[in-house]
Structure formats: structure tokens, C-alpha cells
Amino acid sequence: MQIDNNVIKKAEILIEALPYIQKLYGKTIVIKYGGNAMISDELKNSVMEDITLLKYVGMNPVVVHGGGPDINRALDKFDIKSEFVNGLRVTDAPTMEVAQMVLVGKTNKEIVSLLNQKGGKAIGLSGIDGNLIECEQYKTNIDGRETDIGYVGNITKINSKVIDLIAKDEYIPVIAPIGIGTDGQSYNINADTVAGEIAAALKAEKLMLLTDVEGVKMSRESDEILAALTIPQVHDLIEKKVINGGMIPKVLGCIDALEKGVGRTHIIDGRIPHCILLEIFTYKGIGTMIMREKVLYHSNEKL
């Protein structure tokens, strides 16, 4: 009997994934879900399938989500103007009320529902639940002056016990980036920051940031994506202005997570279907991995 080559290739793909499944079994993977992957129905389903599969092969995925497009649409409906300073949303009281309503009441529950449809057992949380994300007011720097941008949070503590208990059981925690102050005031927090701090608190093996870019490029003139970088190499690329703009806070967040004990961090293109599986389970990956030092999981990895 002749076997179809496509069937054999599928088996080879599974074998390529085997050493990663062995290495990551029982480990925590924190995934920041945002960008275009939250807009397209095809990509939404793809991401949810990836996360559910991680759980079923023995890993402990934890999802932290953004929700900028949903917040923007809701603010427009209420005729509330959106304003950003240094990449952060200026959050007055009406904006905070809408952001919390959307992130906790709409976006979070939609993600939970999608994961459950795929066979996962997702539980929605926000930083308010059990004082999970404690924070204080964040003030940004504009022209050397500390500037108040409203109810934007600076994380002071992650109470990770509840996340750890849920993730190491049969459930998938899905966390909205709303924090709580000592006075009970809610704060809006950048989702990348929340994901990094949660990954650090859980001592996660991986932090994965889904973005709308392919990864870190080799140079300003090149389209080639760097598959793996160490912390010194990242600082060098920032100095050379190869890494610039909105990519700077992402890579610095990765470095901060690594220095606090996270094993590997990844910046991947959420516009690619099944981007999580392609990055985790293939020898080369599809995005940029940032590590303290280049240590291979196994001999076939291409770093």
C-alpha cells in the first residue's frame, strides 16, 4: 500500500514537536493576546485552538488580554474622546468606567467562551479578583515633567497564588488588565506590562507577546527577522535604533521578565494562523525569541 507523502509529513511535524512537549510538560506559558489576532474571526479561532492544545499536551497556559479596539468602539458610542500619551491611554473617570466594563464584562468573557467552545475550561479573572493585581497610580514623563494621565496603574504586587492554583489544575486563567489600588480604585494597565509581571510572579517558562509585527529585524534596511537574541544584543539594537518606537517597551518588558526568572520570552506575529504552535513546536520558530543566554532545548534547535 502506498502512503500519501502528506500523511508522512504530518507525522514528521508531530515528531518535531515531541522534544518541546517533553521539555515544556507541566510548565507555565503566559500569553499576551492582543492586536489583530483579536479582530479577525479566523485568527481568534486559531489562537484559541493553539491555547487549548497547549493545555491538552500538559502545559499550563495563562492568557492576559488587551482590548483596545473594543474600548475604542465603546468610547465612540458614549461620545468620549480617546487620547494617548507615550503610548498609554489617558484614563479619566468616564474612560475608566468604560474600559473596565469592556475589558472585564465583554472582552474577557468572549475569550473565555471561545476557549470553552474549543474544549478548554477557561476561567475569567481581572486584577480586582482577590486583589490579584495591586497597583498605584502611574505618572508618565513628558518633557522631563511627571504628568498625571488619570487612572492608569503601576503594578506594585501580583498575588499569583490564585492564578497558579487554577493554571496547574484543569483550567485556563484568562486575565483582564485591570488593577486595584489600596483605596479600592480600579486602574487600567498596559496588557504587555501585566503579562510580563504575571509571567515573572509565576516564574513561567515562557512569555509570549502576540503583536502586529513579524518580530525584531536584523537592521533598519533589512526585512530579515532575528530568530533569537540575548539581552546584550537587544540593548545594542536599541542603541543602533534598529529597535525603535513601540517595539522598545515590548523588548524591555521581555528583558524585565527574564531578569525576574522567566525562562524564554517571545515576540510573535499574531496575524499568522497558529502562530503560538509554530513558535513553540518548531525548530526555527516564526518570531523573535529573547533569552538571557542562548541555551538550546535540544540539538536540532536553530538559534
C-alpha positions in Angstrom: 0.0 0.0 0.0 1.4 3.4 -1.0 1.3 6.1 1.8 0.5 9.6 0.9 3.6 11.9 1.4 1.4 14.5 3.0 0.4 12.0 5.7 4.1 11.2 6.4 4.9 15.0 6.6 2.1 15.3 9.2 3.8 12.6 11.3 7.2 14.4 10.9 5.6 17.6 12.2 4.4 15.8 15.3 7.9 14.3 15.9 9.4 17.7 15.6 7.1 18.9 18.3 8.0 15.9 20.6 11.1 17.4 22.3 9.3 20.6 23.1 6.3 18.8 24.5 8.7 16.8 26.7 10.6 20.0 27.8 7.5 22.1 28.5 5.3 19.5 30.1 3.9 20.9 33.4 5.5 24.3 32.7 3.6 27.7 32.7 3.3 29.6 29.4 2.0 33.2 29.7 0.4 34.5 26.5 -0.4 38.2 25.9 -3.3 38.1 23.5 -4.0 41.3 21.5 -3.7 43.2 18.3 -5.2 42.0 15.0 -5.4 38.4 16.4 -8.4 39.8 18.5 -10.2 41.3 15.4 -10.3 38.5 12.8 -12.6 35.6 13.5 -10.2 33.2 11.7 -7.3 34.4 13.9 -9.4 34.3 17.1 -10.2 30.7 16.5 -6.7 29.8 15.6 -5.3 31.3 18.8 -8.0 29.6 20.9 -7.2 26.2 19.3 -3.4 26.8 20.0 -4.0 27.6 23.6 -6.4 24.7 24.1 -3.9 22.3 22.5 -1.1 23.5 24.9 -3.4 22.6 27.9 -4.2 19.2 26.5 -0.5 18.2 25.9 0.3 19.0 29.5 1.3 22.7 29.7 -0.2 25.4 31.8 -1.2 28.4 29.6 -2.2 31.7 31.2 -3.8 34.3 29.0 -3.6 38.0 29.5 -5.6 40.0 27.0 -5.8 43.6 25.8 -8.9 45.1 24.2 -8.0 48.5 22.7 -10.3 48.2 19.7 -13.3 47.1 21.9 -12.6 50.1 24.2 -12.3 52.5 21.3 -15.7 51.4 19.9 -17.4 51.7 23.3 -15.9 55.2 23.9 -17.1 56.3 20.5 -20.7 55.1 21.3 -20.6 57.2 24.5 -19.0 60.1 22.7 -15.9 60.0 24.9 -12.7 61.2 23.2 -9.7 58.8 23.2 -6.3 60.3 23.9 -2.9 58.7 24.2 0.3 59.9 25.8 3.6 57.9 25.4 1.6 55.0 24.1 -0.7 54.9 27.2 -4.4 55.7 27.2 -5.3 58.9 29.1 -7.9 57.4 31.5 -10.3 59.9 33.3 -13.2 58.6 35.4 -15.7 58.1 32.5 -13.0 56.4 30.4 -12.0 54.1 33.3 -15.6 53.1 33.8 -16.0 52.2 30.1 -12.6 50.4 30.0 -13.5 48.2 33.0 -16.9 47.5 31.6 -15.5 46.4 28.3 -12.4 44.5 29.4 -14.0 42.6 32.3 -17.6 42.3 31.1 -17.2 41.9 27.3 -13.7 41.0 26.0 -12.8 38.7 28.9 -16.0 36.7 28.7 -15.8 36.4 24.9 -12.3 34.9 25.2 -13.5 32.5 28.0 -16.4 31.4 25.8 -14.3 30.8 22.7 -11.8 28.7 24.7 -14.6 26.7 26.2 -16.1 26.1 22.7 -12.7 24.6 21.7 -12.8 22.2 24.6 -10.8 24.2 27.1 -12.0 25.0 30.6 -11.4 28.7 30.9 -12.0 30.9 33.9 -12.2 34.7 33.5 -10.4 37.0 36.1 -9.4 40.6 36.4 -6.8 42.2 38.7 -9.6 43.1 41.1 -10.5 39.5 41.9 -8.7 38.5 45.1 -6.5 41.7 44.8 -4.8 39.8 42.0 -3.0 42.9 40.6 -2.3 45.5 43.2 -1.2 48.9 41.8 -0.8 52.6 42.4 -1.4 55.5 40.0 1.2 55.7 37.2 2.5 59.1 36.1 4.3 59.4 32.8 7.2 61.7 31.9 6.6 64.5 29.4 9.5 66.9 28.6 11.1 66.0 32.0 7.9 66.6 34.0 5.9 64.0 35.8 2.4 64.1 34.3 -0.9 62.7 35.6 -2.7 60.7 32.9 -5.6 59.6 35.1 -6.5 56.1 36.3 -3.5 54.3 34.7 -1.9 51.7 37.0 1.7 51.0 38.0 1.9 47.4 39.3 3.1 47.1 42.9 2.3 43.4 43.5 1.0 40.3 41.7 -0.9 37.9 44.1 -0.2 34.9 41.9 -1.5 32.1 44.2 -5.0 32.0 42.7 -3.6 32.0 39.1 -1.1 29.3 40.0 -3.8 27.1 41.5 -6.2 27.5 38.5 -3.4 27.0 35.9 -2.0 23.9 37.5 -5.4 22.3 37.7 -7.5 21.6 34.6 -8.4 25.2 33.9 -7.0 28.1 31.8 -6.9 31.5 33.5 -7.9 34.5 31.3 -6.9 37.8 32.9 -8.2 41.3 32.1 -5.6 44.0 32.7 -7.4 46.0 35.4 -5.7 46.5 38.7 -6.8 47.6 42.1 -5.4 50.3 44.4 -5.3 50.3 48.2 -8.3 52.6 48.3 -10.3 50.2 46.1 -9.9 52.4 43.0 -9.7 50.4 39.7 -6.8 51.2 37.3 -6.3 50.5 33.6 -2.9 48.8 33.0 -1.0 48.1 29.7 -1.6 44.4 28.9 2.0 43.8 27.9 3.1 45.0 31.3 0.6 42.8 33.1 1.6 39.8 31.1 5.3 40.4 31.9 4.7 40.8 35.6 2.4 37.8 35.9 5.0 35.7 34.0 7.6 36.8 36.5 5.5 36.2 39.5 4.7 32.6 38.2 8.3 32.0 37.2 6.9 31.0 33.8 9.0 29.1 31.4 7.7 31.3 28.5 6.2 34.7 28.0 4.7 35.2 24.5 3.6 38.6 23.2 1.3 38.4 20.2 1.9 41.6 18.1 1.1 43.0 14.7 4.7 42.8 13.6 6.8 39.8 12.5 9.5 40.3 15.2 12.8 42.1 15.6 14.5 42.9 12.3 18.2 42.4 11.6 18.7 46.0 10.6 16.7 49.1 9.6 17.2 48.3 5.9 16.6 44.5 6.2 13.3 42.6 6.3 15.0 39.5 7.8 13.7 38.6 11.3 16.2 37.7 14.0 15.1 34.3 15.4 16.9 34.7 18.8 18.5 37.5 20.8 20.3 37.8 24.1 19.8 40.7 26.5 23.0 42.5 25.5 22.1 42.1 21.8 18.7 43.8 22.4 20.4 46.7 24.2 22.8 47.0 21.2 20.0 47.1 18.7 18.1 49.8 20.7 21.3 51.9 20.8 21.6 51.5 17.0 17.9 52.5 16.6 17.2 49.2 14.9 14.7 48.5 17.7 12.6 51.7 18.0 9.1 53.1 18.6 6.5 50.7 20.0 8.9 47.8 19.9 11.1 49.3 22.6 8.6 48.8 25.6 7.9 45.2 24.3 11.6 44.1 24.3 12.3 45.9 27.6 9.3 44.1 29.1 10.8 40.9 27.9 14.1 41.7 29.4 12.5 42.6 32.8 10.6 39.3 32.8 13.8 37.4 32.0 15.7 39.2 34.8 12.9 38.2 37.2 13.2 34.5 36.4 11.2 33.8 33.2 12.9 31.2 31.0 12.3 32.5 27.5 10.4 35.4 26.0 8.9 35.6 22.5 7.6 38.4 20.3 5.5 36.8 17.6 3.2 37.9 14.8 -0.4 37.3 15.9 -1.6 37.8 12.3 -0.2 34.3 11.3 -2.6 31.5 11.9 -1.5 29.1 14.6 1.4 31.4 15.5 1.7 30.1 19.0 2.2 26.5 17.9 4.6 27.5 15.1 6.8 29.4 17.6 6.8 26.8 20.4 6.9 23.5 18.5 9.2 24.1 15.5 13.0 24.1 15.4 13.3 27.6 14.0 10.0 29.3 15.2 8.4 32.3 13.4 9.1 35.3 15.6 11.9 36.7 17.8 12.9 34.8 21.0 14.8 36.8 23.7 16.8 34.9 26.3 19.4 35.7 29.0 21.8 33.5 27.1 21.5 31.2 24.1 20.9 27.8 25.6 19.3 25.1 23.4 16.4 23.0 24.5 17.8 20.3 22.2 20.4 19.8 19.5 18.1 20.5 16.5 17.0 24.0 17.6 18.1 26.6 15.1 19.1 29.7 17.1 
